[in-house]
């Protein structure tokens, strides 16, 4: 990205959201309860989706080239899909456990 004020803002947002995915995923993996896992994985999911937004926006406003961003956007999308599946699985387990009680 160029060294402009607009690019600096988007770059900062991108770095914050991307690093938050990792921090919240780590926190989810260390969750004390299944409910806490779902809560933390949901935050990681939101941050991954936000990361994808900043990547796409950087291309739309011509701060980055689509061919440079595409592999990163693809990986961010895959992370979003993994986190959605993880949350869905844990929610189903929680529902099943609740139904058995």
C-alpha positions as CSV (number, residue, x, y, z in Angstrom):
1,X,0.0,0.0,0.0
2,X,1.2,3.5,-0.6
3,X,2.4,5.7,2.2
4,X,-0.7,7.9,2.4
5,X,-3.0,8.8,5.3
6,X,-5.9,6.8,3.8
7,X,-3.7,3.7,3.3
8,X,-2.2,4.1,6.9
9,X,-5.7,4.0,8.3
10,X,-6.8,1.0,6.4
11,X,-3.5,-0.8,7.0
12,X,-3.8,-0.1,10.7
13,X,-7.4,-1.5,10.8
14,X,-6.2,-4.5,8.8
15,X,-3.4,-5.3,11.2
16,X,-5.6,-4.9,14.2
17,X,-8.4,-7.2,12.9
18,X,-6.0,-9.8,11.6
19,X,-4.0,-10.0,14.9
20,X,-7.2,-10.1,16.8
21,X,-8.3,-13.3,15.0
22,X,-5.2,-15.0,16.3
23,X,-5.5,-13.7,19.9
24,X,-9.2,-14.6,20.1
25,X,-8.7,-18.1,18.6
26,X,-5.9,-18.7,21.1
27,X,-8.3,-17.6,23.9
28,X,-11.0,-19.9,22.5
29,X,-8.6,-22.8,22.6
30,X,-8.0,-22.1,26.3
31,X,-11.7,-21.6,27.2
32,X,-12.8,-23.1,30.5
33,X,-16.3,-24.0,29.2
34,X,-17.9,-24.8,25.9
35,X,-20.0,-21.6,26.1
36,X,-16.9,-19.5,26.6
37,X,-15.4,-21.3,23.5
38,X,-18.4,-20.3,21.4
39,X,-18.2,-16.7,22.6
40,X,-14.5,-16.4,21.9
41,X,-14.7,-18.2,18.5
42,X,-17.5,-15.9,17.6
43,X,-15.3,-12.9,18.3
44,X,-12.5,-14.5,16.2
45,X,-15.0,-15.0,13.4
46,X,-16.1,-11.4,13.5
47,X,-12.5,-10.2,13.3
48,X,-11.7,-12.6,10.4
49,X,-14.7,-11.2,8.6
50,X,-13.6,-7.7,9.3
51,X,-10.1,-8.5,8.0
52,X,-11.7,-9.7,4.8
53,X,-13.6,-6.4,4.6
54,X,-10.4,-4.4,4.9
55,X,-8.7,-6.4,2.3
56,X,-11.5,-6.0,-0.2
57,X,-11.9,-2.3,0.6
58,X,-8.2,-1.7,0.0
59,X,-8.7,-3.0,-3.5
60,X,-11.9,-1.1,-4.1
61,X,-10.4,2.2,-3.2
62,X,-7.3,1.4,-5.2
63,X,-4.8,1.2,-2.3
64,X,-3.8,-2.3,-3.2
65,X,-3.7,-4.5,-6.3
66,X,-6.3,-7.2,-6.6
67,X,-3.7,-9.8,-7.6
68,X,-1.7,-9.0,-4.4
69,X,-4.8,-9.1,-2.2
70,X,-6.5,-12.1,-3.7
71,X,-4.4,-14.9,-1.9
72,X,-4.8,-13.1,1.4
73,X,-8.6,-12.6,0.9
74,X,-8.9,-16.3,0.0
75,X,-7.1,-17.3,3.1
76,X,-9.2,-15.0,5.2
77,X,-12.3,-16.4,3.7
78,X,-11.1,-20.0,4.5
79,X,-10.5,-18.9,8.1
80,X,-14.0,-17.5,8.3
81,X,-15.4,-20.8,7.0
82,X,-13.4,-22.8,9.5
83,X,-14.5,-20.6,12.4
84,X,-18.2,-20.8,11.3
85,X,-17.9,-24.6,11.1
86,X,-16.2,-24.8,14.6
87,X,-18.9,-22.6,16.2
88,X,-21.7,-24.6,14.5
89,X,-20.2,-27.9,15.7
90,X,-19.9,-26.6,19.3
91,X,-23.3,-25.1,19.4
92,X,-24.8,-28.4,18.2
93,X,-22.9,-30.2,21.0
94,X,-24.2,-27.8,23.5
95,X,-27.8,-28.2,22.3
96,X,-27.4,-32.0,22.3
97,X,-26.0,-31.9,25.9
98,X,-28.8,-29.6,27.0
99,X,-31.5,-31.9,25.5
100,X,-30.0,-34.9,27.3
101,X,-30.3,-33.3,30.7
